[in-house]
Amino acid sequence: MKEPLVKRIWLFYYEGFKSMTLGKTLWAIILIKLFIMFFVLKLFFFKSELSVYPTKEEKSKHVIEKLTE
Amino acid sequence: MFLASLLGLSRLQFALTAMFHWIFVPLTIGLGIIIAIMETYYVRTGNEFWKRTTKFWMKIFAINFAIGVATGIILEFQFGTNWSNYSWFVGDIFGAPLAIEGIFAFFLESTFFAIMFFGWNKVSKNVHLLSTWLVAIGTILSALWILVANAWMQYPVGMEFNPDTARNEMVDFWAVALSPVALNKFIHTVSNCFVHGGVVVVGISSWYLLRKREEEFARKSIRIAAVFGLISLVVLIWSGDGSAYHVAKKQPMKLAAMEGLYISKPGTPIVAFGILNPNKTIARLESDSLGYALEKPYLFNISIPQGLSLLVDRKLNTFVPGIEDIIQGGYTYVDELGNEKVALPVRERMKRGKIAIDALALYHKAKEASDEEGKALALGELKENFSHFGYGFIEKPTDIVPNVPLTFYAFRIMVILGGFFIAFLGLAIYLERRALLSRNRWFLYLSIVSIPLVYICTQAGWIVAEVGRQPWTIQDLLTTGASVSGVSTSSVATTTIMFFVLFSVLLAAELTILFKVIKKGPSA
């Protein structure tokens, strides 16, 4: 009997990841890179300048002031 | 010093990130199609050789993809932090194509990427082949939306400026997505990626021939990559011609900088090769008493008479304006609707730009005072002068001139290397067909040298496109100076150094893994 689709998809990915060799190194690089990007750079160094203004009106007011000053 | 300023550092950081991102993208796009072609051979012939060959190049594809993936997201971080005025001003126009890109990249590539790598012997050959093609097409479609966004900045269409929010709002999606600049940019960039992939495959394969290893694999890889690369080069040259045409119509200053052309005449020549005079200044404006004739633009040049006129207007006697002509204005040109117009002097456009900016300020003052008449008056002024809005931020006319030497030399590097690749790929096909590759070791060494050359060529193309359009982030509407955020210079300097370190580590990782895999070869 054929296994349910969800299980087949799960096994497809599970076995695929398990049998990786070079892929494991590449995944490690991707995960480290994403961690640095989102949890270090984005969180501590790349706050949006306009995020201090809670509403769209305040954001546009700030930009208009900067453009027309 | 410009690079130590907030604007200079923000631009340096953006350029560094974009160039790093662009190290990976062309190979991903180019190699994707080459792999799909190889797998098609496998499915059609059933020959296991093609499966082994496909799998090897898939490994190279995976390494390049893994290191390069998400590096472009850093550019989006920078939009919010370093370029907040710009991010707000572009509104949803930039966001919509980028969102579509994200959805395509995520769903199409990630779904079929898994089948491509995990699916060997688990799905049918045809399903696997379809997945490989879909991954390749997915990478191209991702590029499409990024290029649509970029093209809009070079040729803003399909939007309306909302004075209440100071944002541009998309009113015609198709005008944005199918603008002639976007279509041409897409074809030019993607065909460039195909050539890039072809040259890299020829280069790596040649290394095996030099080592007298994997000869059949190397020869057949060269055959596919060289033919694919050469066909793509024809498209690349054709679309390059289209680019010049659009640049002449929409960004004449960029074209003038690409040519080092200061004062022009009807039947404008094109510089095939030249060395710029470093002492050349915009003399007519800066030193009337000396006269511009004293300083020649080139120390040495070989020009093709009437070449530029022919290239940009398909006519021999068209006047293609130079840098000083554009600043002075007064020449006639035909706009995109076919109407003959007289070019305004930059000083006039600066005046009108300031009127537009003042009108925006007055509009908001009137709005606060509930002065409906004042609002309507200001809005009328703003609409009438909005096409000059960005000129209101320009301090002196010469500020609209981009870095001429960088644009001029980058353009020539791109074109000369493009010409070299025609000969190189043609020769690769000839030598492979005649089974002469292994006997011509000089060519194999040249193939390896061609790998860094194709990266230089690709980067040079983007330098022309992006440096050449300075000082604009959005052509005629917003300058880089007005786009930049009010963050501290030291914080931009810190993150620039961090990026440089991160990028260097990633690049070192890519090259280390890549060399290891290549050394092991397709039989590993």
Interface residues (C-beta under 8 A of the other chain):
Chain A: F12 Y13 E15 G16 F17 S19 L22 G23 T25 L26 W27 I29 I30 K33 L34 I36 M37 L41 K42 F45 F46 K47 S48 E49 L50 S51 K56 K59 S60 V63 I64 K66 L67 T68
Chain B: K59 A62 I63 A66 I67 V69 A70 I73 I74 F77 Q78 G80 T81 S84 N85 S87 W88 F89 A114 F117 F118 G119 K122 D164 T165 A166 R167 I357 D358 L360 A361 H364 A482 S485 G486 V487 S491 T494 T495 M498 L502 L506 A509 I513 V517
